[in-house]
Amino acid sequence: MLAVTIALLAGASVVAVLSIGDASNLVRGASQAEQRNAGVLVSLVTSQTNATGTYVWLYDYGWTSEPVKAVYVQGEAVHWSSTCGGDWTDGLCAITIVPPQRGGLTVVVGEVSIEATV
């Protein structure tokens, strides 16, 4: 009788562990789908202005990525370059603005606008 009870408990434990793994995969898949529906998840890491230019670092911590579309300082479009190409998912992007700029900064990534003061 003890052997039967141990066997039943071991079987239940295996089923519980497998269920946890399946639930984890289900939650991960649902969160990725919701993130895709919500758009790009990008945040401003830091910015710096010095004599050589203005530098802005962004981090994309989502499952989808969009390129940087535009950069504005004080509402005016500025010339910029960046290290992020089309897909920089789960990565860091450095934006360089030369000559140095000061004021309100807006970076447009996909449909997301990120604002800061430089």
N, C-alpha and C positions, 0 to 999 in steps of 0.2 A: 504494500500500500504506500509506503514511504517513497519507493522508487517511482511509482505512478505520479505522486504529488510533485516530486522533483522534476520529472519529465514535463508535466503540465506547466509548472512555473518557468522552466527553461524555455519552453515553446512560447509562452506568453511574453517573456523577456525579449526574445528574438523578434516577435511581431511588433512589440512596442518600439524597439530600436529602429526597425525598418519604417514604421509609421512616422517616427520623428524625422528620419532622412527624407521621406516623401513630403512631409509637411514643410520642411526647410526648402526643398526645391520648389514647391508650390508658392511659398511666400516670396522667394527670390524672383521667380518668374513674374509674379503679379506686380512686385515693386518695380521691376525693370519695365514692364508694360506701362505702368502708371507714369513712370518717369519719362518714357518716350512720348506719352500723351501730353504731359505737362510741359515738355520742352527741354531746353538745354540747362544744365546745372553748372553755372560758372560763377566764380567768386573772385574778387580782387584780393590779391595777396599783399602787394605793397606797391608804392610808387616812389620815384625819386627824381628830382630835377637838380642838375648841376650845370657846369659850364659847357659840357659836351652835348647835352640833350636832356630830354625828359624820358624816363623809362617807367613802364608799367608792367607788372607781372600778374597774370591771371592763371587760375587753376580750374580745369574742367574735371569735376569729379563725378560726372554722369556716365551713362551708358551710350549716349549719343553725343555727337559733336557737330559744331557748325564753324565755318571760318569766320574770322573777324571781318565784318562788312565795312565799317567806317569808324573813324575816330574824330571827335570834335573837341575843341577847347573854346570855352566861352561861346558855344553855339556855332562856331565857324569850323568847317572841315579843314583838317591839317594833313600835311604829308607825313606818312608813317610807314614803317616796315615792321614785320613781325617774324617770329620763329615758328609760328603755328601755321601749318598748312590746312588742308581740308579736314583731316581727321586727327585731332590731338586729344582724343578721349583719354581720361585719366592721366593728364599730363599738364605740364607747365608751359605757358606761352609768354614770351617777352615781347613787348611792343616798344619800339623806339621812335621818338619824335624829335627831329632835328630841323631847325634850331630849337633850343629849350623853350618851353611854353609854361605859363603859369595861369592858374584860374580853374574854372569848373571844367572837368574832363568827363566826356561821355564816350564809352566804347560800346559799339553795337556788335553783338555776337548772335548771329541768327536773328531771332525775334526778341532777344533779351538786350536791354540797355543797362550798362553798369556805369554808375556815376561816382566820381571822386573829386577831390580838390588837389591840384598839383601846384 
